[in-house]
Amino acid sequence: MTDDKHPEPDRQRCPPAVAVVDASSPGNVGTIARAMKNFGFSELLLVDPPELDPDGEAYGFAGQAREDILPNAEELTFDQLVTNYHTIGCTAVTNEDDRSHVRFPYSTPADLAMRLPTVDAPTALVFGRERVGLTNEELARIDEICSIPANADYPVLNLGQAATITLYELRGLALEETQLPDVQRVRAPEPLLERLYDDWEALLETINHPEEKREKTMRMIRRIYGRADPTEREVNTLLGLLRRTRERPDRDDRS
């Protein structure tokens, strides 16, 4: 059900909203808003929020999100949240098996990144309180559970950390490819890599590496560089080092 004040969200697929339930610290709300801005999310939903003073820590922690995400945050009830959205409760504490369905099964943020594009409903990532998270009663009303894999001896993240990690993993749902930085490495051209291998062979000869071991050693070297995908600059640096190494015995002989 919806009402005039909280109309049903647009059914067109859009990035998940981020809901924060009963946060006690305005600073955490600001931190989450900033993470949303970092990774392309814009819809912030607040259930029983603290006062967000424009001159207080929420706006102080929000960075550029103070200009749009934070002032446009929507306040709503938990009932309205679970009625109008496909809800994903984010929690650190999960059950280990299916004997209890309140906190099990659960997905990781990486799992959600693969699956959420197929969910044809307005979606909200729901984060709970700083100290106790979401209650079992609240989780029982939520559609699915998400948890960040962490050290089993201490899996609990603070609210701001949990939201930032989750939103980072889901950034592909909010940002176009053109908005993401191009961090692709450019592998050195094959002729340059062959020069590198030739210089390695020359070095093995210079240092009198056992001849019967050279073929196996060169195969190992090729595999190492093959996995590393070195750039042109990196290969040129290595070529310079190998050249100086081969020249070193000659200098030692002259001394």
Contacts in CASP RR format, 6 or more apart in sequence:
PFRMAT RR
TARGET T0000
AUTHOR 0000-0000-0000
METHOD contacts of the structure
MODEL  1
MTDDKHPEPDRQRCPPAVAVVDASSPGNVGTIARAMKNFGFSELLLVDPP
ELDPDGEAYGFAGQAREDILPNAEELTFDQLVTNYHTIGCTAVTNEDDRS
HVRFPYSTPADLAMRLPTVDAPTALVFGRERVGLTNEELARIDEICSIPA
NADYPVLNLGQAATITLYELRGLALEETQLPDVQRVRAPEPLLERLYDDW
EALLETINHPEEKREKTMRMIRRIYGRADPTEREVNTLLGLLRRTRERPD
RDDRS
1 83 0 8 1.000
2 8 0 8 1.000
2 80 0 8 1.000
2 83 0 8 1.000
2 84 0 8 1.000
6 74 0 8 1.000
6 76 0 8 1.000
6 80 0 8 1.000
6 84 0 8 1.000
8 84 0 8 1.000
8 122 0 8 1.000
9 17 0 8 1.000
9 84 0 8 1.000
9 85 0 8 1.000
9 122 0 8 1.000
10 122 0 8 1.000
11 120 0 8 1.000
11 121 0 8 1.000
11 122 0 8 1.000
13 117 0 8 1.000
13 119 0 8 1.000
13 120 0 8 1.000
14 43 0 8 1.000
14 122 0 8 1.000
15 40 0 8 1.000
15 41 0 8 1.000
15 42 0 8 1.000
15 43 0 8 1.000
15 170 0 8 1.000
15 173 0 8 1.000
15 174 0 8 1.000
16 41 0 8 1.000
16 43 0 8 1.000
16 88 0 8 1.000
16 116 0 8 1.000
16 123 0 8 1.000
16 124 0 8 1.000
16 125 0 8 1.000
16 170 0 8 1.000
16 173 0 8 1.000
17 41 0 8 1.000
17 43 0 8 1.000
17 44 0 8 1.000
17 45 0 8 1.000
17 85 0 8 1.000
17 122 0 8 1.000
17 123 0 8 1.000
17 124 0 8 1.000
17 125 0 8 1.000
18 32 0 8 1.000
18 36 0 8 1.000
18 41 0 8 1.000
18 43 0 8 1.000
18 44 0 8 1.000
18 45 0 8 1.000
18 124 0 8 1.000
18 125 0 8 1.000
18 127 0 8 1.000
18 163 0 8 1.000
18 167 0 8 1.000
19 44 0 8 1.000
19 45 0 8 1.000
19 46 0 8 1.000
19 47 0 8 1.000
19 81 0 8 1.000
19 85 0 8 1.000
19 87 0 8 1.000
19 124 0 8 1.000
19 125 0 8 1.000
19 126 0 8 1.000
19 127 0 8 1.000
20 28 0 8 1.000
20 29 0 8 1.000
20 32 0 8 1.000
20 44 0 8 1.000
20 45 0 8 1.000
20 46 0 8 1.000
20 47 0 8 1.000
20 49 0 8 1.000
20 127 0 8 1.000
20 128 0 8 1.000
20 159 0 8 1.000
20 163 0 8 1.000
21 47 0 8 1.000
21 48 0 8 1.000
21 78 0 8 1.000
21 81 0 8 1.000
21 126 0 8 1.000
21 127 0 8 1.000
21 128 0 8 1.000
21 129 0 8 1.000
21 133 0 8 1.000
21 134 0 8 1.000
21 138 0 8 1.000
22 47 0 8 1.000
22 48 0 8 1.000
22 49 0 8 1.000
22 128 0 8 1.000
22 129 0 8 1.000
23 29 0 8 1.000
23 46 0 8 1.000
23 49 0 8 1.000
23 50 0 8 1.000
23 128 0 8 1.000
23 129 0 8 1.000
23 130 0 8 1.000
23 159 0 8 1.000
24 50 0 8 1.000
24 129 0 8 1.000
24 130 0 8 1.000
24 131 0 8 1.000
25 50 0 8 1.000
25 57 0 8 1.000
25 130 0 8 1.000
25 159 0 8 1.000
26 50 0 8 1.000
26 51 0 8 1.000
26 52 0 8 1.000
26 53 0 8 1.000
26 56 0 8 1.000
26 57 0 8 1.000
26 58 0 8 1.000
27 57 0 8 1.000
27 58 0 8 1.000
27 60 0 8 1.000
27 61 0 8 1.000
28 61 0 8 1.000
28 130 0 8 1.000
28 158 0 8 1.000
28 159 0 8 1.000
28 160 0 8 1.000
29 46 0 8 1.000
29 49 0 8 1.000
29 50 0 8 1.000
29 52 0 8 1.000
29 58 0 8 1.000
29 70 0 8 1.000
29 73 0 8 1.000
30 57 0 8 1.000
30 58 0 8 1.000
30 59 0 8 1.000
30 60 0 8 1.000
30 61 0 8 1.000
30 62 0 8 1.000
30 65 0 8 1.000
30 70 0 8 1.000
31 61 0 8 1.000
31 62 0 8 1.000
31 159 0 8 1.000
31 160 0 8 1.000
31 163 0 8 1.000
31 164 0 8 1.000
32 44 0 8 1.000
32 127 0 8 1.000
32 159 0 8 1.000
32 160 0 8 1.000
32 163 0 8 1.000
32 164 0 8 1.000
33 44 0 8 1.000
33 58 0 8 1.000
33 62 0 8 1.000
33 65 0 8 1.000
33 66 0 8 1.000
33 69 0 8 1.000
33 70 0 8 1.000
33 73 0 8 1.000
34 61 0 8 1.000
34 62 0 8 1.000
34 63 0 8 1.000
34 64 0 8 1.000
34 65 0 8 1.000
35 160 0 8 1.000
35 163 0 8 1.000
35 164 0 8 1.000
35 167 0 8 1.000
35 168 0 8 1.000
36 42 0 8 1.000
36 44 0 8 1.000
36 65 0 8 1.000
36 69 0 8 1.000
36 167 0 8 1.000
37 62 0 8 1.000
37 63 0 8 1.000
37 64 0 8 1.000
37 65 0 8 1.000
37 68 0 8 1.000
37 69 0 8 1.000
38 164 0 8 1.000
38 167 0 8 1.000
38 168 0 8 1.000
39 167 0 8 1.000
39 168 0 8 1.000
39 170 0 8 1.000
39 171 0 8 1.000
39 174 0 8 1.000
39 175 0 8 1.000
40 171 0 8 1.000
40 174 0 8 1.000
40 175 0 8 1.000
40 179 0 8 1.000
41 69 0 8 1.000
41 167 0 8 1.000
41 174 0 8 1.000
42 68 0 8 1.000
42 69 0 8 1.000
42 72 0 8 1.000
42 174 0 8 1.000
43 74 0 8 1.000
44 69 0 8 1.000
44 70 0 8 1.000
44 72 0 8 1.000
44 73 0 8 1.000
44 74 0 8 1.000
45 73 0 8 1.000
45 74 0 8 1.000
45 75 0 8 1.000
45 76 0 8 1.000
45 81 0 8 1.000
45 124 0 8 1.000
46 73 0 8 1.000
46 74 0 8 1.000
46 75 0 8 1.000
46 76 0 8 1.000
47 75 0 8 1.000
47 76 0 8 1.000
47 77 0 8 1.000
47 78 0 8 1.000
47 81 0 8 1.000
49 73 0 8 1.000
49 75 0 8 1.000
50 58 0 8 1.000
52 58 0 8 1.000
52 59 0 8 1.000
52 70 0 8 1.000
52 73 0 8 1.000
53 59 0 8 1.000
54 66 0 8 1.000
54 71 0 8 1.000
58 70 0 8 1.000
59 66 0 8 1.000
59 70 0 8 1.000
60 66 0 8 1.000
62 69 0 8 1.000
62 70 0 8 1.000
78 138 0 8 1.000
78 141 0 8 1.000
81 87 0 8 1.000
81 124 0 8 1.000
81 126 0 8 1.000
82 141 0 8 1.000
82 142 0 8 1.000
84 122 0 8 1.000
85 121 0 8 1.000
85 122 0 8 1.000
85 123 0 8 1.000
85 124 0 8 1.000
86 119 0 8 1.000
86 121 0 8 1.000
86 122 0 8 1.000
86 123 0 8 1.000
86 124 0 8 1.000
86 143 0 8 1.000
87 123 0 8 1.000
87 124 0 8 1.000
87 126 0 8 1.000
87 141 0 8 1.000
87 142 0 8 1.000
87 143 0 8 1.000
87 144 0 8 1.000
88 107 0 8 1.000
88 112 0 8 1.000
88 123 0 8 1.000
88 124 0 8 1.000
88 125 0 8 1.000
88 126 0 8 1.000
88 142 0 8 1.000
88 143 0 8 1.000
88 144 0 8 1.000
88 145 0 8 1.000
88 146 0 8 1.000
89 125 0 8 1.000
89 126 0 8 1.000
89 127 0 8 1.000
89 134 0 8 1.000
89 139 0 8 1.000
89 142 0 8 1.000
89 144 0 8 1.000
89 145 0 8 1.000
89 146 0 8 1.000
90 125 0 8 1.000
90 126 0 8 1.000
90 127 0 8 1.000
90 128 0 8 1.000
90 134 0 8 1.000
90 145 0 8 1.000
90 146 0 8 1.000
90 147 0 8 1.000
90 148 0 8 1.000
90 162 0 8 1.000
90 163 0 8 1.000
90 166 0 8 1.000
91 103 0 8 1.000
91 106 0 8 1.000
91 133 0 8 1.000
91 134 0 8 1.000
91 139 0 8 1.000
91 145 0 8 1.000
91 146 0 8 1.000
91 147 0 8 1.000
92 147 0 8 1.000
92 148 0 8 1.000
92 150 0 8 1.000
92 155 0 8 1.000
92 156 0 8 1.000
92 157 0 8 1.000
92 162 0 8 1.000
93 103 0 8 1.000
93 155 0 8 1.000
93 156 0 8 1.000
94 103 0 8 1.000
94 104 0 8 1.000
94 106 0 8 1.000
94 145 0 8 1.000
94 147 0 8 1.000
95 102 0 8 1.000
95 103 0 8 1.000
95 104 0 8 1.000
96 104 0 8 1.000
97 104 0 8 1.000
98 104 0 8 1.000
98 105 0 8 1.000
102 136 0 8 1.000
102 139 0 8 1.000
102 140 0 8 1.000
103 136 0 8 1.000
103 139 0 8 1.000
103 145 0 8 1.000
104 145 0 8 1.000
105 145 0 8 1.000
106 144 0 8 1.000
106 145 0 8 1.000
106 146 0 8 1.000
106 147 0 8 1.000
107 115 0 8 1.000
107 144 0 8 1.000
107 145 0 8 1.000
107 146 0 8 1.000
107 147 0 8 1.000
108 146 0 8 1.000
108 147 0 8 1.000
108 148 0 8 1.000
108 149 0 8 1.000
108 169 0 8 1.000
109 146 0 8 1.000
109 148 0 8 1.000
109 165 0 8 1.000
109 166 0 8 1.000
109 168 0 8 1.000
109 169 0 8 1.000
109 170 0 8 1.000
110 169 0 8 1.000
111 146 0 8 1.000
112 146 0 8 1.000
112 169 0 8 1.000
112 170 0 8 1.000
113 169 0 8 1.000
113 170 0 8 1.000
113 172 0 8 1.000
113 173 0 8 1.000
116 123 0 8 1.000
116 170 0 8 1.000
116 173 0 8 1.000
117 173 0 8 1.000
125 146 0 8 1.000
125 163 0 8 1.000
125 166 0 8 1.000
125 167 0 8 1.000
125 170 0 8 1.000
126 134 0 8 1.000
126 142 0 8 1.000
127 133 0 8 1.000
127 134 0 8 1.000
127 159 0 8 1.000
127 162 0 8 1.000
127 163 0 8 1.000
128 134 0 8 1.000
128 138 0 8 1.000
128 159 0 8 1.000
129 159 0 8 1.000
130 158 0 8 1.000
130 159 0 8 1.000
134 142 0 8 1.000
139 145 0 8 1.000
146 166 0 8 1.000
147 155 0 8 1.000
148 155 0 8 1.000
148 157 0 8 1.000
148 162 0 8 1.000
148 165 0 8 1.000
148 166 0 8 1.000
150 156 0 8 1.000
150 157 0 8 1.000
157 165 0 8 1.000
167 174 0 8 1.000
171 180 0 8 1.000
172 180 0 8 1.000
185 229 0 8 1.000
185 231 0 8 1.000
186 231 0 8 1.000
186 232 0 8 1.000
187 229 0 8 1.000
187 230 0 8 1.000
187 231 0 8 1.000
188 230 0 8 1.000
188 231 0 8 1.000
188 232 0 8 1.000
188 234 0 8 1.000
188 235 0 8 1.000
189 232 0 8 1.000
192 232 0 8 1.000
192 235 0 8 1.000
192 236 0 8 1.000
193 225 0 8 1.000
193 230 0 8 1.000
193 235 0 8 1.000
195 235 0 8 1.000
195 239 0 8 1.000
196 225 0 8 1.000
196 235 0 8 1.000
196 238 0 8 1.000
196 239 0 8 1.000
196 242 0 8 1.000
197 218 0 8 1.000
197 221 0 8 1.000
197 222 0 8 1.000
197 225 0 8 1.000
199 239 0 8 1.000
199 242 0 8 1.000
199 243 0 8 1.000
199 246 0 8 1.000
200 218 0 8 1.000
200 221 0 8 1.000
200 242 0 8 1.000
201 214 0 8 1.000
201 218 0 8 1.000
202 242 0 8 1.000
202 246 0 8 1.000
203 242 0 8 1.000
203 245 0 8 1.000
203 246 0 8 1.000
204 214 0 8 1.000
204 217 0 8 1.000
204 218 0 8 1.000
205 214 0 8 1.000
206 245 0 8 1.000
206 246 0 8 1.000
206 249 0 8 1.000
207 249 0 8 1.000
209 217 0 8 1.000
230 238 0 8 1.000
END
